[in-house]
Amino acid sequence: MPLFRGRVIICGSGCTLFTVPSYGPYATSKSAVSKYAEVIRHELTPYGINVILIQPGSFDSGMQDTERLLEMMQSKWDCCDASLREEYGERFIRRVKKFCKVFQQHGVSKDVKWVEDTYFNALVAKYPKPLYRIGWDTILL
């Protein structure tokens, strides 16, 4: 290791900072990635290797296809046992869908250049930060 110098850049996700319905598996895996970055940062820093975690928030990447998300939510709701649906009530699924629509309209950034610029900065900065949060949803939390 002492011969190596440089940096490791890892892509995490802002979804580890706040809970979004239906993102459980994705958020769980990205949480593991964030912790992995933290661990190897401690292990590699003595060797002069920077470990940088980039946490993009919600950007228009195609993963946030509103109609697909709404259909998936409805499908999962329809698969639930009738007693569970009754316990939560129809109001629950309506509110979840409304949250999804509002978030998709106002919470998703269309400017992916912000992400590109951050990666570039993490690559070339003389003193890179250990963590870059990109997107208003991650910065304002």
N, C-alpha and C positions, 0 to 999 in steps of 0.2 A: 503493500500500500504506500509506503513512503515515496515511491517513485511517481505515483500518480498525483496530479494536481488538476483541479478543475471544479466542475459542478455537476450535480445531479438535479434535474428539473422534473418534478412530479406534478401531474395534473390531478387535483382533487376536485371538489365541487362545493359550491355554496349551500347545497341542499343538506350539508351536515350541520348547518347553523340554525335551520328552522325546519319544521316538519310540514311536508306537503302530502296530502292524501294520495295514495297509490304509489308513492315513491319509496316504499319500505326497503325492498331489496337493493335498489340503486343507492339509497342513502347509507345503508349498512355497509356496502362494499366500499363506498367512498370514505366513510368514517375510518374503515380499516386502512385505506391508503393514506389518509391524513396522519394516523398514528404511526404507520410505518415510516413516513417521512420524518416524523419527530424522532423516532428511535434511531434511524440511520444518521440523522443530523448529529446527534450526540456521539455516535460511534465514529463518524468520518471527519468531524471538525478538527480533531487533533492532527489529522493528516493533511490538513489544508484543503479539504474538499468541502465545498459549499453544497448543502442540500436545500433546495428551494421548492416550496409548495405553492402552486398557483391554484387559487380557488375561484373559478369563474362562477358568477351568479347565474341568473336566468337570461340566456341569450337566445336569439332566434336561430337555433341549430337544427331544427327539424324534429327534435325530440319533444317539442312542446306543441305538437299538432292538436289543436283544441278539440276538433271533432273526434279524433281518435281517442283522446283522453276521456271525453264525455261518454263515448260509446263503451269504452272499457269499464268506466265507473258504473254505468247502467247495467252492463253485463254482469259484473261482480255483484251488484246489488240484487239483480234478478236471481242469481244463483244462491243467495243467502236463504237460510231457512225462514219460513213464513213467520215463525215466532220472533226471530231476531229482527226481521224487517218491521214487525209490529212494535217491538220494544223501542226501536230507534225512531220509527215513524217516517212517513213520507217527507216530512219537513227536513229531516236530516239529509237525504239524498239531494233534495232541491237546494239546500244551503251549500253542500259540497260542490255541486255543479255550478252554482252561482259564483262561489269563490274561485273556481277554476276559470270561468269565463272572465271575471274581473281581473284576475292575476294575469291571464294571457294577454289581455288588452293593455294593461297598464304596468305590469311588473316585468315583462320580458323586454330586454333591450334589443333593438334592431341593429345596433352598431357593433358588429363583430371585430371591427378594426381595433377596438379597445383591447380585445383579447390578444390579437396579433401583436400589437405594440408592447403589451406586457411581457409576452414570451420573448420578444426581441430584447427588451430591457433586461430581463432575467439572464439572457445569454451573454450580453455584452457589458453589463454594468461592472465597473471596477469593484464596487462593494454592493453586491446584490442583497436585497432583503431576504430574510428566511421565509417570509410569507407575503404573497401578493393576493389581495382580494379584489376582484374585478366585478363591477356591476353595482348599481345602486342598492339592490336588495342585500348584498353582502357588506357593503360599506356602511350602510345606515344601521346595521344591527349591532 
